[in-house]
Amino acid sequence: MGKDLNRRTFLKGMAAGAVVAMGTGLPQVANGKDINSFAIFIDLTKCDGCEGREVPACVSACREENKNNFPKPVKDMPKLFPRGKTENWSKKRDVTDRLTPYNWIFVQKAELKINGKQKKV
């Protein structure tokens, strides 16, 4: 370097380096997967829980659509550290009244008293 390093040249160099560094992190367009569906929208104000059915239709449809995406059971589950307890749902795959690794949607039903009238939601 033929120049002496002084405060002005040092600050110019730092500013130029910062501009270059900021330019490398510019957002770019991400390529997504080619998929046929994105999500399911359920209007819960119209949901009656499929009265008369043991399992609501939306729960059955979700289980059928995603049956290949559920985790495959493993015989020897690894122990969790530090608790040592594991939750193995592989023998409870038919549970539909709560969220599990094998049930990704469920309809909770309750009886309420609204304006003195009993209502099931």
C-alpha positions, 0 to 999 in steps of 0.5 A, a space after each residue: 500500500 502506497 498510502 498511509 492508513 489514517 482515520 478517513 481511509 479506514 472509515 471509507 474502507 469500512 463503509 465500502 465493506 459494509 455496503 458489499 456485505 449488505 448486498 450479499 444478503 438480499 432476499 431472493 425468490 424461493 422455489 417451492 414444491 409442486 403440490 396440489 393442495 395447501 390447506 383445508 379451511 373449516 368454517 367452525 360456525 357451521 360445524 355440528 360435530 356430525 351428530 349421529 356419527 362416532 367420528 366426525 367426517 372431517 376427522 375421518 377424511 383427514 386421517 384417510 388423506 394423511 395415512 401415508 404421512 403418519 409416523 411409522 411405529 418403532 419397536 424400541 423407542 429411545 429413552 428421553 433425557 433426563 426424564 426417561 419416559 417416552 410416549 408411544 402412541 403406536 398402539 393407540 392409533 385409533 384414538 380420535 378424541 384428541 390430537 396425537 401423532 396419528 390424529 391431526 384434527 379432532 372435534 371437541 363437543 360440549 353442552 352449554 347453557 345459553 340464555 337458559 337453553 341447553 345447546 350442544 356445540 
